[in-house]
Amino acid sequence: MEARMKGAANPDLITAIHHLHKAIHAGGVDRRLLELVHLRVSQINGCSPCVWAGVEGARKAGETDERLHTVVAWRETPFFTEEERAALALAEAATRIQDGAAGVTDEIWDAVAGRFTEEQVAAIILEIATTNFFNRINRTTREQAGKAW
């Protein structure tokens, strides 16, 4: 499979992306957790370049292979904290918004709101939304894993 588009994106888009990332990282959420959220959302959406980038980013942030190999099954493993579980549940619920999906239930929201500040919750939501944004672009254009942006 080959990428459908080649070449640089609009410079205004690149600037906007930098601002989004700056806002996300200003929220006070541990970078490893943001990388896990990014990875899990990208796994759900089947976005190979974002899965690849998520693993690479998480490793650079100090994440272990044990946790990276099991984030896809985080509910069935002992490797994640209650905070991480709350963020991963939110990531899954906010990503799986197809017809008939329950979405972000009060139980999921309460778990996140009870463990993070409002600023941190906003950063996690923005990470989820931004990842979904990139996943959809990459799936549409058939972007390939292994690229450094």
N, C-alpha and C positions, 0 to 999 in steps of 0.2 A: 504494500500500500504506500502510495506517495502522498505527500502533503499537496493540497490543492492550491495553496498560495505560497508565493516566495517573495521575499523582500521585506523591507522595514515597514512598520506600522506608522500611522499618522503621528507626528511628534506631539500633538496635543493629547492624544490617547496615552502615550507613554508618560506624559506629565501627570495626567489624571490618575493613572495607575500608581505612580510614585506617591501621590497624595493619599490615595486609599491605603497603601501599605504604611505610610507614616501615621495615619489615624489609627489603624489597627494596632500598631506597636506602641502607640502612646497610651493605650487603654490599660496597661499594667498587667497583662496576661503573660505568663511564662511562655517564652518562644517555643519550647518543646511541646506545650499543649496546643498552641496555634498550629504547629506542624502536624500534630496528630489529627486535629480537626480537618486540616487541609487534606491529609492523606485519606482519611475515612470518607469524606465527601467525594473525593476523586475516585476512590474504589467503587463507591455506589454508582457513580456516573460512567464508569468504565473509561476514564480519561487517562490513557497511558502516559502522556508527557507529564501530567500533573501528579500521577502516582509516583513516577520516577523522581520528579522534582521534590515531592513530599518526603520521600525516603531520604534523598540527598540532604535536604534542608534539616530534617530531623536529626540525621547523623551529625551534621555540623553543629547542631544545637546541643549535642551530647546524648541523644537518645540511644537506647540499647537495641541490638538486633532482636533480642527476646521480645521486647514490646512491639517493635516494628513488624515482626512476623505474626504477631497475634492481634494487632489492632482490628483486623477484619472480624475477629471473633471476641471482641473485648468483653462481652457479657459473660463468656464462659471461662475467663482466665482470672487469676488472682493478681495480675500485674499492674492494675490501674487503680488509682485513688478514687474516692467518692467524687471529688471535684472533676477529675478527668472523665469519669463515667457520666456525670451530669452533662458535661460539655459534649461528649460524644453522642449521647442520646438526643440532645438538642440538634446537633449537626445532622443526624439521621432523619429526625422528624421534619426539620426545615428543608431538607433536600428532597425527601420523598413526598412530594406534594401532588402526586398524580390524582386523578379522579377517584374519589372515595377514600383516600388516605386520611387517617385521623389528624395528621399534622402535629403541631406542637400542642400537646394536651396541657391542662392545668398542672398535672403531676410533673411533667417534664419541666415546664416553666418554673414551678415552685422549687424544684431541685436545683436548678441553675441559679435562680434569684436568691436562694438561701445560702449559696456557697461563694458567690461572687458579688462584687460591688456592681452598681448600675453601669459604671464606666467599663468594667470588665465584661459584663454581659453584652454591652453594645459592641465592644471589640470582637467578641466571639461571633456575634451575629454578622458583623461586617466581614469577618474572615469566611464564614459560611457562604454568604452572598457573593463575595468576590471569587471564591473558589468555584462556585456554581457558574458564575459568569465565564471564567476561563475554561471550565470544562466544556461548556456549550460551544464556545468559539473553537476550541481545539477539536471537538468531535465533528463540527461542521466542516472545518478546513482540513481534517485528517492530519493534524500536526503529529509529528513522530516523537516518541520518547528519546531521551538522551541528549537533547539540545540544552545548551545553557543560554538563557535569555539575558 
